[in-house]
Amino acid sequence: MLLDKDGILQDVIPPRPPLQSLDSLPGSLAQKVYASLKQAILSLAFRPGERMRKSEICEELGVSRSPVTEAMTRLASEGLVDIVPQAGTYVTRFSMAEIHEGAFLREALELAAIETVATSITEEQLVLLRRNLRIQEALVRDEDIAGFYEMDAQMHELILSFTGYRRLAFLAETSWVHVNRARRLNLPSPGRMQATLAEHKAIIAALEARDPHAAREATRHHLRQLIKFLEPLVHERPELFANH
């Protein structure tokens, strides 16, 4: 974490947690390595600006250099790593321009989706959202940031899936990739999980009321909280951001 329990930014960086085991991942060897490395980047296990050493990754995952190289090339195409000839591969620093663009695209998709869902949501779909919300509440009580993050993402995915448009979740995830990584800086801040839970409750209450306007406004408010948090962080932790 980059914030302690009192919200103080820390300069001491804890050791990186282990990479996700390849045995738990689907696909070819290169796909598994890619998924493991991407998860580590998005979770900030690999920090912005950190060098990713192929030899260490190969040893930890028990693979040759070839699938690691292939995975890194794919990550570079997504803008998650920078491959510098004769220097190495580095995790891309945050870019507020890319974060703003991603947030804009995600907001456009989610606001359109929530309005549609608010007029067509079924009781069975509401049951799924309420169940997700109850799990979120338990995770907040347990102060389980990682678990809450997963259920947060699942709630948004459920709402997008309720539109019936199969490609919508993929488009949202693609546009959100840089924002998604930056969100990991947000949840550890004091009170943010509780505030996020309250925002989720407002969204689901609007869906239960089948009120498109209320659902749209609750979603807009929720999505814009991240930018409010990140903008001052550019100056407080400039080493995490590009061009600072």
Backbone as numpy.savetxt, mean C-alpha at the origin, in Angstrom:
# Nx Ny Nz CAx CAy CAz Cx Cy Cz
9.62 0.39 11.55 8.78 1.58 11.55 9.65 2.82 11.55
9.11 3.89 10.98 9.85 5.13 10.95 9.41 6.08 12.05
8.30 5.73 12.75 7.82 6.53 13.86 7.74 5.66 15.09
8.09 6.21 16.24 7.93 5.43 17.45 6.53 5.62 18.00
6.23 5.03 19.16 4.87 5.06 19.70 4.41 6.47 20.05
5.34 7.38 20.23 5.00 8.76 20.55 4.97 9.65 19.32
5.15 9.04 18.15 5.13 9.82 16.91 6.41 10.51 16.60
7.50 10.13 17.27 8.80 10.77 17.04 9.51 10.06 15.90
9.96 10.81 14.92 10.69 10.23 13.80 12.05 9.72 14.30
12.38 8.49 13.94 13.60 7.88 14.43 14.66 7.78 13.34
15.90 8.02 13.72 17.01 7.88 12.79 17.59 6.47 12.83
17.35 5.74 13.90 17.86 4.39 14.02 16.95 3.44 13.26
17.50 2.76 12.28 16.71 1.86 11.43 16.89 0.43 11.92
15.79 -0.27 12.22 15.92 -1.65 12.68 16.36 -2.56 11.54
16.87 -3.75 11.87 17.27 -4.69 10.81 16.08 -5.04 9.92
16.38 -5.29 8.65 15.32 -5.65 7.72 14.73 -7.02 8.07
13.40 -7.14 8.07 12.81 -8.46 8.31 13.11 -9.39 7.15
13.01 -10.70 7.36 13.31 -11.66 6.28 12.38 -11.48 5.09
12.90 -11.80 3.92 12.07 -11.80 2.72 11.03 -12.91 2.80
9.90 -12.68 2.16 8.84 -13.69 2.15 9.35 -14.97 1.49
9.06 -16.10 2.10 9.51 -17.39 1.57 8.92 -17.65 0.19
9.74 -18.17 -0.71 9.26 -18.48 -2.05 8.27 -19.64 -2.05
8.35 -20.50 -1.04 7.46 -21.66 -0.98 6.00 -21.25 -0.88
5.74 -20.07 -0.35 4.35 -19.62 -0.15 3.81 -18.84 -1.33
4.61 -18.70 -2.39 4.22 -17.87 -3.53 3.98 -18.70 -4.79
3.01 -18.29 -5.62 2.73 -19.02 -6.86 3.60 -18.56 -8.02
3.58 -19.32 -9.11 4.24 -18.90 -10.35 5.62 -19.50 -10.53
6.30 -19.03 -11.56 7.65 -19.48 -11.86 8.61 -18.96 -10.81
9.85 -19.42 -10.86 10.84 -18.98 -9.88 11.03 -17.47 -9.95
11.14 -16.94 -11.16 11.34 -15.49 -11.31 10.13 -14.72 -10.78
8.92 -15.25 -11.01 7.71 -14.60 -10.51 7.67 -14.59 -8.99
8.13 -15.70 -8.40 8.16 -15.79 -6.94 9.16 -14.80 -6.35
10.33 -14.71 -6.98 11.35 -13.76 -6.50 10.82 -12.34 -6.63
10.20 -12.05 -7.77 9.61 -10.72 -7.99 8.58 -10.39 -6.91
7.68 -11.33 -6.63 6.63 -11.09 -5.62 7.23 -10.86 -4.24
8.25 -11.63 -3.91 8.89 -11.50 -2.60 9.58 -10.14 -2.46
10.31 -9.74 -3.49 11.02 -8.46 -3.45 10.04 -7.29 -3.48
8.99 -7.41 -4.27 8.01 -6.33 -4.34 7.32 -6.14 -3.00
6.98 -7.24 -2.34 6.35 -7.16 -1.03 7.28 -6.45 -0.04
8.57 -6.76 -0.13 9.55 -6.15 0.78 9.70 -4.65 0.50
9.59 -4.26 -0.75 9.69 -2.83 -1.11 8.44 -2.09 -0.65
7.26 -2.65 -0.95 6.01 -1.98 -0.59 5.82 -1.89 0.92
6.35 -2.85 1.65 6.21 -2.83 3.11 7.29 -2.00 3.78
8.20 -1.43 2.97 9.32 -0.62 3.46 10.36 -1.44 4.20
10.32 -2.77 4.03 11.42 -3.59 4.55 12.72 -3.17 3.86
12.64 -2.95 2.53 13.71 -2.27 1.81 13.34 -0.78 1.80
14.17 0.05 2.37 13.86 1.45 2.54 14.14 2.25 1.26
13.42 3.36 1.06 13.70 4.23 -0.09 15.16 4.66 -0.11
15.81 4.46 -1.26 17.21 4.82 -1.42 18.18 3.72 -1.05
17.68 2.62 -0.46 18.56 1.54 -0.03 19.05 0.71 -1.22
20.30 0.28 -1.14 20.85 -0.59 -2.18 20.39 -2.02 -1.96
19.94 -2.67 -3.03 19.53 -4.07 -2.98 20.67 -4.91 -3.56
21.33 -5.65 -2.71 22.51 -6.42 -3.12 22.09 -7.81 -3.60
22.36 -8.07 -4.87 21.93 -9.32 -5.47 22.50 -10.54 -4.74
23.76 -10.47 -4.38 24.39 -11.63 -3.74 23.68 -11.99 -2.44
23.31 -10.97 -1.66 22.62 -11.22 -0.39 21.22 -11.76 -0.62
20.55 -11.24 -1.63 19.19 -11.70 -1.95 19.23 -13.14 -2.43
20.20 -13.45 -3.29 20.34 -14.83 -3.79 20.56 -15.80 -2.64
21.42 -15.41 -1.71 21.72 -16.29 -0.58 20.50 -16.46 0.31
19.79 -15.37 0.57 18.63 -15.45 1.47 17.50 -16.28 0.86
17.27 -16.12 -0.45 16.17 -16.84 -1.09 16.60 -18.21 -1.61
17.89 -18.46 -1.65 18.38 -19.75 -2.14 18.21 -19.93 -3.63
18.48 -18.85 -4.39 18.32 -18.90 -5.85 19.59 -18.37 -6.52
19.67 -18.59 -7.83 20.79 -18.06 -8.61 20.53 -16.58 -8.94
21.49 -15.95 -9.60 21.36 -14.53 -9.94 20.32 -14.28 -11.03
20.09 -15.26 -11.89 19.21 -15.04 -13.04 17.79 -14.62 -12.65
17.07 -15.36 -11.78 15.71 -14.92 -11.43 15.69 -13.61 -10.65
16.76 -13.33 -9.91 16.83 -12.06 -9.18 16.98 -10.91 -10.16
17.85 -11.10 -11.17 18.04 -10.08 -12.19 16.74 -9.82 -12.95
16.04 -10.90 -13.30 14.77 -10.77 -14.02 13.74 -10.03 -13.17
13.69 -10.36 -11.89 12.75 -9.71 -10.99 13.06 -8.22 -10.86
14.32 -7.88 -10.73 14.71 -6.48 -10.59 14.41 -5.68 -11.85
14.57 -6.30 -13.00 14.24 -5.62 -14.25 12.74 -5.29 -14.29
11.94 -6.23 -13.84 10.49 -6.00 -13.79 10.14 -4.90 -12.79
10.78 -4.91 -11.64 10.54 -3.88 -10.63 10.96 -2.50 -11.14
12.04 -2.48 -11.92 12.49 -1.21 -12.51 11.45 -0.67 -13.48
10.80 -1.57 -14.25 9.79 -1.14 -15.21 8.57 -0.54 -14.51
8.37 -0.92 -13.24 7.26 -0.40 -12.46 7.66 0.84 -11.65
8.92 1.23 -11.78 9.38 2.42 -11.08 9.66 2.21 -9.61
9.84 0.95 -9.19 10.08 0.68 -7.78 11.57 0.59 -7.45
12.41 0.34 -8.45 13.85 0.34 -8.23 14.53 1.09 -9.36
15.72 1.59 -9.08 16.57 2.23 -10.08 17.80 1.36 -10.27
18.04 0.93 -11.50 19.22 0.14 -11.81 20.27 1.08 -12.39
21.35 1.28 -11.64 22.41 2.21 -12.05 23.61 1.39 -12.53
23.93 1.48 -13.82 25.07 0.71 -14.35 26.35 0.98 -13.57
27.08 -0.09 -13.29 28.36 -0.04 -12.57 28.22 0.42 -11.11
26.99 0.60 -10.65 26.80 1.08 -9.26 25.91 0.16 -8.45
24.86 -0.38 -9.07 23.98 -1.27 -8.34 22.51 -0.94 -8.53
21.68 -1.63 -7.78 20.24 -1.44 -7.83 19.76 -0.84 -6.52
18.98 0.23 -6.62 18.54 0.97 -5.44 17.02 1.09 -5.42
16.44 1.01 -4.23 15.00 1.22 -4.10 14.69 2.67 -4.42
13.71 2.89 -5.27 13.35 4.24 -5.67 12.86 5.05 -4.47
13.35 6.27 -4.38 12.84 7.16 -3.33 11.43 7.62 -3.70
10.71 8.09 -2.70 9.36 8.59 -2.96 9.41 9.84 -3.81
8.43 9.97 -4.68 8.29 11.18 -5.49 6.90 11.74 -5.23
6.83 12.98 -4.72 5.52 13.56 -4.45 4.73 13.77 -5.74
5.43 13.99 -6.85 4.72 14.15 -8.12 4.00 12.84 -8.48
4.71 11.70 -8.32 4.09 10.41 -8.63 3.00 10.07 -7.61
3.22 10.44 -6.37 2.21 10.17 -5.34 0.94 10.98 -5.62
1.10 12.25 -5.98 -0.07 13.07 -6.30 -0.81 12.51 -7.52
-0.05 12.10 -8.53 -0.69 11.54 -9.73 -1.43 10.25 -9.40
-0.78 9.36 -8.64 -1.42 8.11 -8.26 -2.66 8.34 -7.43
-2.58 9.28 -6.48 -3.74 9.59 -5.64 -4.89 10.15 -6.47
-4.56 10.97 -7.45 -5.58 11.54 -8.34 -6.30 10.44 -9.12
-5.52 9.52 -9.68 -6.11 8.44 -10.47 -6.94 7.51 -9.59
-6.40 7.16 -8.43 -7.13 6.26 -7.53 -8.43 6.90 -7.06
-8.38 8.20 -6.74 -9.59 8.88 -6.29 -10.65 8.89 -7.38
-10.24 9.15 -8.62 -11.21 9.16 -9.72 -11.88 7.80 -9.87
-11.10 6.73 -9.77 -11.65 5.38 -9.90 -12.56 5.03 -8.72
-12.10 5.32 -7.52 -12.87 4.91 -6.34 -14.14 5.73 -6.17
-14.11 7.00 -6.50 -15.32 7.81 -6.38 -16.39 7.35 -7.37
-15.96 7.04 -8.58 -16.91 6.51 -9.56 -17.46 5.17 -9.11
-16.58 4.33 -8.55 -17.00 3.00 -8.10 -17.97 3.09 -6.94
-17.67 3.94 -5.95 -18.50 3.98 -4.74 -19.89 4.51 -5.05
-20.01 5.44 -5.99 -21.33 5.94 -6.38 -22.15 4.83 -7.03
-21.50 4.05 -7.88 -22.19 2.94 -8.54 -22.62 1.89 -7.52
-21.70 1.53 -6.63 -21.98 0.49 -5.64 -23.08 0.92 -4.67
-23.10 2.20 -4.32 -24.09 2.68 -3.35 -25.52 2.48 -3.83
-25.72 2.45 -5.13 -27.08 2.30 -5.67 -27.43 0.84 -6.00
-26.44 -0.06 -5.88 -26.70 -1.44 -6.30 -26.26 -2.49 -5.29
-25.68 -2.06 -4.16 -25.10 -3.01 -3.22 -26.17 -3.94 -2.65
-25.81 -5.20 -2.50 -26.74 -6.20 -1.97 -26.47 -6.42 -0.48
-27.41 -7.07 0.18 -27.23 -7.36 1.60 -26.06 -8.32 1.79
-25.88 -9.25 0.86 -24.75 -10.19 0.96 -23.42 -9.45 0.88
-23.34 -8.44 0.02 -22.11 -7.66 -0.09 -21.87 -6.83 1.17
-22.93 -6.30 1.75 -22.79 -5.55 2.99 -22.30 -6.45 4.12
-22.75 -7.70 4.13 -22.28 -8.64 5.15 -20.77 -8.80 5.06
-20.23 -8.89 3.84 -18.78 -9.03 3.66 -18.05 -7.80 4.20
-18.60 -6.63 3.94 -17.95 -5.40 4.40 -18.03 -5.28 5.92
-19.17 -5.64 6.50 -19.30 -5.58 7.96 -18.34 -6.56 8.63
-18.19 -7.72 8.04 -17.28 -8.73 8.58 -15.84 -8.20 8.54
-15.48 -7.60 7.42 -14.16 -6.99 7.28 -13.95 -5.91 8.33
-14.98 -5.11 8.57 -14.89 -4.01 9.53 -14.70 -4.53 10.95
-15.36 -5.62 11.28 -15.21 -6.20 12.62 -13.78 -6.69 12.84
-13.18 -7.24 11.80 -11.79 -7.69 11.90 -10.87 -6.49 12.07
-11.15 -5.41 11.32 -10.36 -4.18 11.47 -10.40 -3.69 12.92
-11.58 -3.71 13.53 -11.73 -3.25 14.90 -10.85 -4.07 15.85
-10.84 -5.39 15.64 -10.01 -6.26 16.48 -8.53 -5.96 16.29
-8.13 -5.71 15.06 -6.73 -5.42 14.76 -6.28 -4.09 15.36
-7.17 -3.12 15.38 -6.87 -1.84 16.02 -6.66 -2.04 17.52
-7.53 -2.84 18.13 -7.38 -3.11 19.57 -6.05 -3.79 19.86
-5.64 -4.68 18.95 -4.39 -5.41 19.13 -3.17 -4.61 18.67
-3.41 -3.43 18.10 -2.34 -2.60 17.55 -1.52 -3.36 16.50
-2.23 -4.15 15.70 -1.61 -4.95 14.64 -1.64 -4.13 13.35
-0.57 -3.38 13.12 -0.53 -2.48 11.96 -0.53 -3.27 10.64
0.29 -4.32 10.56 0.38 -5.09 9.32 -0.97 -5.74 8.98
-1.61 -6.33 9.99 -2.90 -6.96 9.76 -3.96 -5.96 9.36
-3.95 -4.79 10.00 -4.91 -3.75 9.66 -4.70 -3.27 8.23
-3.44 -3.12 7.85 -3.12 -2.69 6.49 -3.73 -3.65 5.46
-3.63 -4.96 5.73 -4.16 -5.96 4.80 -5.68 -5.88 4.71
-6.35 -5.72 5.85 -7.81 -5.66 5.84 -8.31 -4.35 5.23
-7.55 -3.29 5.40 -7.85 -2.02 4.75 -7.85 -2.21 3.23
-6.79 -2.81 2.73 -6.69 -3.05 1.29 -7.82 -3.96 0.81
-8.14 -4.98 1.60 -9.21 -5.91 1.21 -10.56 -5.20 1.12
-10.81 -4.28 2.05 -12.08 -3.55 2.01 -12.23 -2.76 0.71
-11.17 -2.07 0.33 -11.21 -1.30 -0.92 -11.38 -2.24 -2.13
-10.69 -3.36 -2.10 -10.81 -4.32 -3.20 -12.24 -4.86 -3.31
-12.87 -5.12 -2.17 -14.25 -5.61 -2.17 -15.17 -4.59 -2.84
-15.03 -3.33 -2.44 -15.91 -2.30 -2.99 -15.72 -2.18 -4.50
-14.47 -2.21 -4.95 -14.22 -2.14 -6.39 -14.80 -3.35 -7.11
-14.69 -4.51 -6.50 -15.22 -5.74 -7.14 -16.73 -5.71 -7.24
-17.40 -5.00 -6.34 -18.87 -4.95 -6.35 -19.41 -4.19 -7.55
-18.56 -3.46 -8.27 -19.01 -2.79 -9.50 -19.27 -3.78 -10.61
-18.62 -4.95 -10.53 -18.75 -5.95 -11.59 -17.74 -5.78 -12.70
-16.91 -4.73 -12.60 -15.88 -4.49 -13.62 -14.60 -5.21 -13.21
-14.22 -6.20 -13.97 -13.13 -7.09 -13.57 -11.76 -6.41 -13.58
-11.55 -5.44 -14.47 -10.23 -4.82 -14.59 -10.04 -3.64 -13.64
-11.10 -3.26 -12.95 -11.04 -2.05 -12.14 -10.03 -2.17 -11.00
-10.03 -3.30 -10.30 -9.10 -3.48 -9.18 -7.66 -3.44 -9.66
-7.40 -4.05 -10.83 -6.04 -4.04 -11.38 -5.61 -2.61 -11.73
-6.50 -1.86 -12.35 -6.17 -0.48 -12.72 -5.92 0.37 -11.48
-6.74 0.16 -10.45 -6.57 0.91 -9.21 -5.23 0.57 -8.55
-4.89 -0.72 -8.51 -3.64 -1.14 -7.89 -2.44 -0.58 -8.65
-2.52 -0.61 -9.97 -1.43 -0.12 -10.81 -1.20 1.38 -10.58
-2.27 2.13 -10.54 -2.14 3.58 -10.36 -1.72 3.94 -8.94
-1.97 3.03 -8.00 -1.78 3.29 -6.58 -0.44 2.80 -6.05
0.39 2.18 -6.90 1.56 1.46 -6.40 2.50 2.35 -5.57
2.76 3.57 -6.03 3.67 4.45 -5.28 2.98 5.01 -4.03
1.68 5.27 -4.14 0.93 5.73 -2.98 0.85 4.63 -1.94
0.68 3.41 -2.42 0.55 2.25 -1.54 1.80 2.09 -0.67
2.94 2.29 -1.26 4.20 2.20 -0.50 4.29 3.35 0.51
3.90 4.54 0.08 3.97 5.69 0.98 3.02 5.56 2.16
1.92 4.84 1.98 0.94 4.66 3.06 1.56 3.98 4.27
2.61 3.21 4.06 3.25 2.52 5.18 3.89 3.50 6.15
4.14 4.73 5.70 4.67 5.75 6.59 3.57 6.33 7.47
2.32 6.16 7.04 1.19 6.83 7.65 0.61 6.06 8.84
0.31 4.77 8.64 -0.42 4.01 9.66 0.29 3.94 11.01
1.64 3.89 11.07 2.26 3.82 12.39 2.11 5.09 13.22
1.71 6.22 12.61 1.62 7.46 13.38 0.49 7.35 14.40
0.69 7.91 15.59 -0.29 7.77 16.67 -1.70 8.20 16.27
-2.67 7.33 16.50 -4.06 7.63 16.23 -4.50 7.42 14.81
-3.56 7.11 13.88 -3.94 7.01 12.48 -4.78 5.77 12.20
-4.47 4.65 12.84 -5.30 3.46 12.63 -6.73 3.71 13.09
-6.86 4.33 14.25 -8.19 4.61 14.78 -8.96 5.57 13.86
-8.26 6.58 13.35 -8.90 7.53 12.45 -9.31 6.86 11.14
-8.43 5.99 10.64 -8.74 5.27 9.40 -9.96 4.37 9.60
-10.03 3.70 10.75 -11.18 2.86 11.05 -12.47 3.68 11.05
-12.42 4.86 11.66 -13.60 5.73 11.68 -14.02 6.14 10.27
-13.02 6.41 9.42 -13.32 6.77 8.03 -13.96 5.60 7.29
-13.45 4.39 7.54 -14.05 3.20 6.92 -15.49 3.00 7.38
-15.74 3.23 8.66 -17.10 3.08 9.19 -18.05 4.06 8.50
-17.58 5.28 8.24 -18.41 6.28 7.57 -18.74 5.85 6.15
-17.77 5.26 5.47 -17.99 4.79 4.09 -19.04 3.68 4.09
-18.89 2.72 4.98 -19.81 1.58 5.00 -21.20 2.02 5.46
-21.27 2.97 6.39 -22.58 3.50 6.82 -23.30 4.15 5.64
-22.56 4.86 4.80 -23.18 5.49 3.63 -23.66 4.44 2.64
-22.90 3.35 2.50 -23.34 2.26 1.62 -24.57 1.57 2.19
-24.62 1.39 3.51 -25.79 0.79 4.15 -27.03 1.66 3.92
-26.83 2.98 3.92 -27.93 3.91 3.67 -28.25 4.03 2.18
-27.40 3.42 1.37 -27.52 3.49 -0.10 -27.62 4.95 -0.56
-26.66 5.73 -0.04 -26.61 7.17 -0.31 -25.34 7.46 -1.13
-25.48 7.60 -2.44 -24.30 7.81 -3.29 -23.50 9.06 -2.94
-24.20 10.15 -2.61 -23.50 11.40 -2.29 -22.68 11.24 -1.01
-23.29 10.69 0.03 -22.57 10.50 1.29 -21.41 9.54 1.13
-21.61 8.48 0.33 -20.55 7.51 0.09 -19.38 8.16 -0.65
-19.69 9.00 -1.61 -18.65 9.68 -2.38 -17.85 10.62 -1.49
-18.55 11.41 -0.66 -17.86 12.38 0.19 -17.03 11.69 1.27
-17.56 10.59 1.84 -16.80 9.85 2.86 -15.55 9.24 2.25
-15.66 8.74 1.04 -14.51 8.15 0.36 -13.48 9.21 -0.02
-13.96 10.34 -0.51 -13.05 11.44 -0.86 -12.26 11.89 0.37
-12.95 12.08 1.47 -12.29 12.50 2.70 -11.23 11.48 3.12
-11.58 10.22 3.06 -10.67 9.15 3.46 -9.41 9.13 2.60
-9.57 9.19 1.30 -8.43 9.08 0.39 -7.49 10.27 0.48
-8.00 11.42 0.88 -7.16 12.62 0.90 -6.35 12.78 2.19
-6.60 11.93 3.17 -5.85 12.06 4.42 -4.37 11.76 4.24
-4.05 10.83 3.33 -2.66 10.44 3.15 -1.81 11.62 2.68
-2.30 12.37 1.70 -1.54 13.50 1.17 -1.30 14.53 2.27
-2.28 14.75 3.13 -2.12 15.70 4.23 -0.98 15.27 5.16
-0.83 13.96 5.34 0.22 13.45 6.21 1.59 13.53 5.53
1.64 13.22 4.24 2.93 13.09 3.55 3.59 14.42 3.25
2.81 15.44 2.94 3.41 16.70 2.50 4.40 17.28 3.53
4.08 17.33 4.82 5.10 17.83 5.77 6.27 16.88 5.94
6.05 15.59 5.65 7.12 14.60 5.81 8.23 14.81 4.79
7.91 15.43 3.68 8.93 15.73 2.67 10.05 16.56 3.29
9.69 17.47 4.18 10.68 18.35 4.82 11.27 17.72 6.07
10.48 16.85 6.75 10.97 16.23 7.97 11.91 15.05 7.69
11.65 14.33 6.60 12.49 13.19 6.23 12.88 13.27 4.75
13.65 14.29 4.38 13.97 14.52 2.97 14.74 13.36 2.34
15.45 12.56 3.14 16.23 11.46 2.58 15.35 10.37 1.97
14.06 10.39 2.29 13.14 9.38 1.75 12.58 9.79 0.38
12.77 11.04 0.00 12.12 11.59 -1.18 13.14 12.00 -2.24
12.73 11.87 -3.48 13.59 12.27 -4.60 13.71 13.78 -4.66
14.88 14.23 -5.10 15.13 15.66 -5.31 15.10 16.46 -4.02
15.43 15.80 -2.90 15.50 16.54 -1.63 16.78 16.16 -0.92
